[in-house]
Amino acid sequence: MSGLDEAYTRDIDRAVEDAKARGRFDLAEYFTLRATNDAVREKGVAWLFDSVTGIVGAFNDRGAGIEIEHTDKNRFSFGGSSLTGSALIFKKGLRSLSVEAGWTQSTGDGIMRGGALVCAKISHFGFTKQNEELLLLKVDGVPQWFTRTGERELATFSIQGFKRHFETFLG
């Protein structure tokens, strides 16, 4: 855990204790939920990024020569909202594949669509019809990635979901 993460955890713990001491159990519950959701968000994004980086690593082990760029504090649009998170950009020649994941950080950023904890975009430079939107949702208390298959339809997203993206990317 980094120093910043430890400071954040201490601040949340202090806020929960202060809220309880003042009889504001609603605030204590909110701070606890926020901390829990933030931990789930971080693990969900880590799984997504680790999975796609592992795939690229396997391709590069076979000589693919894919360049990887990682950006923190990335801002991107998702629907009508502005999300803050991280991005991975993969480049090979003129082709580019990006994976962005984040969530709203302040009230002016908009809303999280569909009750998602994290929203992600997989984008192909020059092949926008191949782009995909992902949502990290809790189903029966378990976080799970889903892909949008229609306006209100979702399907489970797994590491196998990257196959089509790499077929397009490596073309």
C-alpha positions as CSV (number, residue, x, y, z in Angstrom):
1,M,0.0,0.0,0.0
2,S,1.4,3.4,-0.9
3,G,1.7,6.3,1.5
4,L,-1.2,8.0,-0.2
5,D,-3.4,4.9,0.1
6,E,-2.5,4.6,3.8
7,A,-3.3,8.3,4.4
8,Y,-6.7,7.9,2.6
9,T,-7.5,4.8,4.7
10,R,-6.6,6.7,7.9
11,D,-8.7,9.7,6.8
12,I,-11.7,7.5,6.1
13,D,-11.3,5.6,9.4
14,R,-11.1,9.0,11.2
15,A,-14.2,10.3,9.4
16,V,-16.2,7.1,10.4
17,E,-15.2,7.4,14.0
18,D,-16.0,11.2,14.1
19,A,-19.4,10.6,12.5
20,K,-20.2,7.8,15.0
21,A,-19.1,10.0,17.9
22,R,-21.5,12.7,16.7
23,G,-24.3,10.2,16.3
24,R,-24.2,10.6,12.5
25,F,-24.4,6.9,11.8
26,D,-25.7,7.7,8.3
27,L,-22.4,9.4,7.5
28,A,-20.4,6.6,9.1
29,E,-22.3,4.1,6.9
30,Y,-21.7,6.3,3.8
31,F,-17.9,6.6,4.5
32,T,-17.6,2.9,5.1
33,L,-19.5,2.1,1.8
34,R,-17.4,4.6,-0.1
35,A,-14.2,3.0,1.2
36,T,-15.5,-0.5,0.3
37,N,-16.5,0.6,-3.2
38,D,-13.2,2.4,-3.8
39,A,-11.4,-0.9,-2.9
40,V,-13.6,-2.8,-5.3
41,R,-13.1,-0.3,-8.0
42,E,-9.3,-0.4,-7.7
43,K,-9.3,-4.3,-7.8
44,G,-11.7,-4.3,-10.7
45,V,-9.5,-1.9,-12.8
46,A,-6.4,-3.9,-11.7
47,W,-8.0,-7.1,-13.0
48,L,-8.9,-5.5,-16.3
49,F,-5.5,-3.9,-16.9
50,D,-3.5,-6.9,-15.7
51,S,-5.6,-9.2,-18.0
52,V,-5.0,-7.1,-21.1
53,T,-1.4,-6.4,-20.3
54,G,-0.9,-10.2,-19.9
55,I,-2.3,-10.8,-23.3
56,V,0.0,-8.1,-24.8
57,G,2.9,-9.7,-22.9
58,A,2.2,-13.1,-24.5
59,F,2.0,-11.5,-28.0
60,N,5.3,-9.6,-27.4
61,D,7.0,-12.8,-26.2
62,R,6.2,-14.1,-29.7
63,G,7.8,-11.0,-31.3
64,A,4.6,-8.8,-31.8
65,G,6.4,-5.6,-30.8
66,I,3.4,-3.9,-29.2
67,E,4.3,-0.7,-27.3
68,I,2.4,0.0,-24.0
69,E,1.7,3.4,-22.5
70,H,0.1,3.7,-19.0
71,T,-1.6,6.9,-17.9
72,D,-2.9,7.7,-14.5
73,K,-5.4,10.5,-13.8
74,N,-6.8,10.0,-17.2
75,R,-10.1,11.9,-17.9
76,F,-12.5,10.6,-20.5
77,S,-16.2,10.9,-21.5
78,F,-18.6,8.0,-20.9
79,G,-22.1,8.8,-22.0
80,G,-22.8,12.3,-20.6
81,S,-20.4,11.9,-17.7
82,S,-16.7,12.8,-17.2
83,L,-14.7,10.0,-15.6
84,T,-11.3,10.0,-14.0
85,G,-9.2,6.9,-13.9
86,S,-6.4,5.2,-15.8
87,A,-5.7,4.3,-19.4
88,L,-3.6,1.8,-21.2
89,I,-2.7,2.5,-24.8
90,F,-1.3,-0.2,-27.0
91,K,0.5,0.8,-30.3
92,K,1.8,-1.2,-33.2
93,G,2.7,0.8,-36.2
94,L,-0.3,3.0,-37.0
95,R,-2.7,0.9,-35.1
96,S,-3.8,1.9,-31.6
97,L,-6.0,0.2,-29.0
98,S,-6.9,1.9,-25.7
99,V,-8.5,0.7,-22.5
100,E,-9.7,3.4,-20.2
101,A,-11.4,2.8,-16.9
102,G,-12.6,5.2,-14.2
103,W,-15.6,6.6,-12.3
104,T,-17.0,10.0,-11.4
105,Q,-14.9,11.8,-8.8
106,S,-17.1,14.8,-8.0
107,T,-20.7,16.0,-8.2
108,G,-20.0,18.0,-11.4
109,D,-18.8,14.9,-13.3
110,G,-22.2,13.4,-13.8
111,I,-23.6,10.0,-12.9
112,M,-22.4,6.4,-13.2
113,R,-24.6,4.7,-15.8
114,G,-26.5,1.7,-14.8
115,G,-25.4,1.8,-11.2
116,A,-21.8,0.9,-12.2
117,L,-18.9,1.1,-9.8
118,V,-16.5,1.6,-12.8
119,C,-17.1,2.3,-16.5
120,A,-14.5,1.3,-19.1
121,K,-14.0,1.9,-22.8
122,I,-12.1,-0.3,-25.2
123,S,-11.4,1.9,-28.3
124,H,-9.8,1.2,-31.6
125,F,-8.2,4.1,-33.5
126,G,-9.8,4.2,-36.9
127,F,-12.2,1.3,-36.2
128,T,-14.9,2.9,-34.0
129,K,-17.5,0.2,-34.8
130,Q,-15.2,-2.3,-32.8
131,N,-15.3,-0.1,-29.7
132,E,-16.8,-1.6,-26.5
133,E,-18.2,-0.2,-23.3
134,L,-17.8,-2.1,-20.0
135,L,-19.5,-1.7,-16.6
136,L,-18.2,-3.1,-13.3
137,L,-21.4,-4.0,-11.4
138,K,-22.0,-5.8,-8.1
139,V,-24.2,-8.9,-8.6
140,D,-25.3,-10.6,-5.4
141,G,-22.5,-8.7,-3.7
142,V,-19.8,-9.9,-6.1
143,P,-18.1,-7.4,-8.6
144,Q,-18.3,-8.5,-12.2
145,W,-17.5,-6.9,-15.5
146,F,-20.3,-6.6,-18.1
147,T,-20.3,-5.4,-21.7
148,R,-23.1,-3.4,-23.3
149,T,-24.8,-5.4,-26.0
150,G,-27.6,-3.0,-26.5
151,E,-29.2,0.1,-25.0
152,R,-30.2,-1.8,-21.8
153,E,-28.8,-5.2,-22.4
154,L,-25.6,-6.5,-20.8
155,A,-23.5,-9.7,-21.1
156,T,-20.8,-11.0,-18.9
157,F,-17.3,-9.9,-20.0
158,S,-14.3,-12.1,-19.4
159,I,-10.7,-12.2,-20.5
160,Q,-11.9,-14.0,-23.6
161,G,-13.7,-10.8,-24.6
162,F,-10.4,-9.3,-25.5
163,K,-9.9,-11.8,-28.3
164,R,-11.9,-9.9,-30.8
165,H,-10.2,-6.6,-29.9
166,F,-6.7,-8.1,-30.5
167,E,-7.8,-9.7,-33.8
168,T,-8.9,-6.2,-34.9
169,F,-5.9,-4.5,-33.4
170,L,-3.3,-6.9,-34.9
171,G,-5.4,-7.2,-38.1
